[in-house]
């Protein structure tokens, strides 16, 4: 047994690393990767913990630009992860975002897969 060569030891398993596969690709589905984008993740995580949120309030809480929030909210809506609806309260327009059932399930799956990597 040569101590400078780990392959010579029976106790150490040496495997070849496939550069096309990494931990993230192994544990994350395409849906997870879609959610994993930082601003989308912030939106999903916040909406997961509340029933609904006004877009202006969400912008302040998440500290993101209006353009980024709008763009990523639209992408999430296209996947049916969130719903975006306009409401008028006392003649004032509000844009309300909420997590859909599909979005809630996708976020739960994302959290479960993330735990596999982190823990």
C-alpha positions in Angstrom: 0.0 0.0 0.0 1.3 3.4 -1.0 0.1 6.2 1.3 0.6 8.9 -1.4 -1.6 7.0 -3.8 -5.2 6.8 -2.5 -6.1 4.3 -5.2 -3.8 1.7 -3.6 -5.8 1.7 -0.3 -8.7 -0.7 0.0 -10.5 1.8 2.3 -10.8 4.7 -0.1 -13.2 4.6 -3.0 -11.9 6.5 -6.0 -14.3 7.3 -8.8 -14.0 9.4 -11.9 -15.9 12.7 -12.0 -18.1 13.2 -15.0 -17.9 16.9 -15.7 -21.4 16.8 -17.3 -22.9 15.7 -14.0 -22.6 17.7 -10.8 -24.5 17.6 -7.6 -27.0 20.3 -8.7 -27.8 18.5 -11.9 -28.2 15.2 -10.1 -30.6 16.5 -7.5 -32.4 19.3 -9.3 -35.0 18.8 -12.0 -35.6 21.4 -14.7 -38.5 22.8 -12.6 -36.1 23.1 -9.6 -33.5 24.9 -11.8 -36.2 27.3 -12.9 -37.1 28.1 -9.3 -33.5 28.3 -8.3 -32.9 31.6 -10.1 -32.4 34.1 -7.2 -35.2 36.5 -7.8 -37.7 33.7 -8.6 -36.6 31.9 -5.5 -37.2 35.0 -3.4 -40.7 35.5 -4.9 -41.6 31.8 -4.4 -40.3 31.7 -0.9 -42.1 34.8 0.2 -45.4 33.8 -1.4 -45.0 30.3 0.2 -45.2 31.9 3.6 -48.1 34.3 2.9 -51.5 34.0 1.3 -51.2 37.0 -1.1 -48.9 39.9 -1.6 -49.2 43.3 -3.3 -46.5 43.7 -6.0 -45.3 47.1 -4.6 -45.0 45.6 -1.1 -43.2 42.6 -2.5 -40.8 44.9 -4.3 -39.9 46.7 -1.1 -39.6 43.4 1.0 -37.4 41.6 -1.6 -35.4 44.7 -2.5 -35.5 44.1 -6.2 -36.2 46.5 -9.1 -39.8 46.8 -10.5 -38.5 45.5 -13.9 -36.9 42.4 -12.4 -39.9 41.6 -10.2 -42.3 42.1 -13.1 -40.2 39.9 -15.5 -39.7 37.0 -13.1 -43.3 37.2 -11.9 -44.5 36.9 -15.5 -42.2 33.9 -16.0 -43.6 32.2 -12.8 -47.1 33.0 -14.0 -46.4 31.4 -17.4 -45.5 28.1 -15.5 -48.7 28.5 -13.5 -46.6 28.8 -10.3 -48.2 32.1 -9.3 -51.3 34.0 -10.2 -51.3 37.7 -10.9 -54.5 39.6 -10.6 -55.4 43.3 -10.7 -57.7 44.6 -7.9 -59.2 48.0 -7.2 -59.5 49.1 -3.6 -61.0 52.5 -3.1 -60.3 53.4 -6.7 -56.7 52.5 -6.4 -55.1 49.7 -8.6 -53.2 46.9 -6.9 -51.3 44.0 -8.5 -51.8 40.9 -6.2 -49.5 37.9 -6.5 -50.3 34.5 -4.9 -48.9 31.0 -5.1 -51.0 28.5 -7.0 -51.4 24.9 -6.0 -49.0 23.9 -8.8 -46.5 26.5 -7.5 -46.8 25.3 -3.9 -46.1 21.7 -4.9 -43.2 22.7 -7.1 -41.7 24.8 -4.2 -42.2 21.9 -1.7 -40.4 19.6 -4.2 -37.6 22.2 -4.6 -37.1 22.4 -0.8 -37.0 18.7 -0.5 -34.4 18.4 -3.2 -32.4 21.2 -1.8 -32.2 19.5 1.6 -30.6 16.5 -0.2 -27.7 18.7 -1.2 -27.4 20.8 1.9 -27.8 18.1 4.5 
